[in-house]
Amino acid sequence: MAGTAVGRGVRLGVRIGAVPAVVFGAMALVSAVMWLPTGPAHALEVLLRGVAVAGGSLGVGLLLGGVTGAALALSPEWLARRAPLRGLLAGCVAGTVYLGETVVVTVAFDGGHAPMFLTLLSTPVVGAVAAVHSGDVLGRTHYHPWLVKEEECPKGWARRFGRVPGPRTHG
């Protein structure tokens, strides 16, 4: 159970990390194109910083998902059973780990205030997204089918009406 929760968490974390990777990578690409006519060497440096920030953002997302999935998997049953508490745990863990994105952006953009401020403003959003998806990461709900494997997701009428079958027993 813990391994599947961590795997689902990593899937969620990669999607969360892809958003700042695309945003800050696009900012660096535009900056590189802007510097291209005046100094190709500086444009290459800015482009490499964009690659670094994109890779760092994906790394932070991967770490965020793994830690959030592990925290949810190791949480006691009384906490995992209650959606508000489970969401609060996932949101706090994800928001705390996402602060590492501020370090990535600070290093990549030489301490630029606007990218750091944008990253700090997006931290509660990441916590809210993790809180909303906490049931799916833990395997309690199946509202977001991209988080679960095909064989775990309910099919047909059960999915349409929101009835999720109980755990299957083999034997």
N, C-alpha and C positions, 0 to 999 in steps of 0.2 A: 504494500500500500504506500509506503513512504517513497519508494522509487518512482511510482507512477505520479505521485503528487509533485515530486521534484521535476519530473519530465514535463508535466503540464505547466509548472511554474516557469521552467526555462522557455517553453513555447510562448508563454505570455510575456516574459521578459525580453525575448528577442523582438517581439512586436513593439513593445514599449520603447526599447532602445533604437529601433529603426526610425522612429519619428524624429528625435533630435539628430540622428545621423544624417537623415535626408535634409533637414532644415539647415544645420550648420555646414554640411558638405556643400549644399547649394550656395550658401553665403560665401564660402571659400572659393567656389568655382567662379562666381560672379566677380569676386575681388581679383582672382587670377587673370580673368579676361580683361578686367579694367587696367591692370598693370602691364599687360602684354605689349602694347605699343611703346611704352617708355622704358621698360626694363625686363627682358625675358628671364633674367636670372631671379629677379624678385618675384615674378609671376610663378616660376617653378617652385620657389620657396613657399608661397602662399598656397599653391596647389597641394604640396606635400603636407602642409598643415591641415588642409581640408581632409586629406586621406587619413591623417592621424586622428582628427576629431571624429570622423565617421567610424573608424575602427575602435576608438576608445568608447564611443557611445554604445556601440554594439556589445563591447565587453562589459560595460556597466549594466546594460540590459540583461545580459546573460547572467551576471552575478546577482542582479536584483531578482530575477526569476528563480534562480536556484535557491537563494537564501529564503525567499518568501515561501516557496514550495516546501522547503525543509522545516521552516517555522510552523507552517500549517500542519504538516504531517506529524510533527512532534508535539503539537498542542494537545492538552488533555481533552477527553471526550466531552466533558461538560461545556467547554469553550467551543469546540468544533461543531457541536450540535446547534448552537445559537448563532443565527446569521449576523446580528449586529456585532457581537463580540468577535466572531470570526473575521468579519470585515474590518473591524477596528485593528485587530492584530495584523492582518495583511496590509492594511493601509499604512500603519506605523512602520512596519518593517520595510516595505517598499519605499516609502518616503525617506526613511533614514538612509537606505542604501543608495537611493538616487542622488543624494547629495554628493556622491562621488563624481557625478556628471559635472558639477561645478568645478572640480579640480581639473577634469579633462578639458573643459572649455577655457578655463583660466590659462592653462599651459599652452593650448593651441592658439589662442588669440592674444597672447601677451598681456593678460589681465585687463582686457577690454571690458568696460563697465556694462555696456548694453547686452552682450551675450551672457555675461554672468547674471545680470538682473533677470533676463529672460529665462535662464535656467532655474533660478531660485523661484520665480513666479510659477514655473511649471511643476514644481515639486508637489504641491497639494493635488494637482490634477493626476499625477502619477499615483499618488496614494489612493485617490478616489477610484481610479481605474482598477487598481489591484484589489480594493475592497469589494468592488462590484463583481469581480471575477473570482473571488475567494472560494465560493461554493463549487465552481467548476474546477478550480485547481485542486481542491481537496477531493473531488469526485462525488460530492453530495448532490449537486444539481447538474443538469445538462442543457443550460440555456444557450451556451456558446459552443456550437459543435466543432469549431476549428481548434478547440483546446483538447478534445478527446479523440482517441483513435476511432476509426470507423466501426470496429466491432463493439465498442463500448457505448456508442450513441444509440438511443432508442429509434426505432423505425416506425413508419406507417402512422396509424391512428394514435398510438401512444404518444408520439412526438407532437402530433397536431393538437392534441387536447392537453398536453403537458403532464400526462401520466407517465411517470418514469417507473419501470418495473423494479421490484426489489432485487437484492443480490441473488444471483443464480447459484444454485448448489449443484454440483456434479456428483453423480453417483447413485 
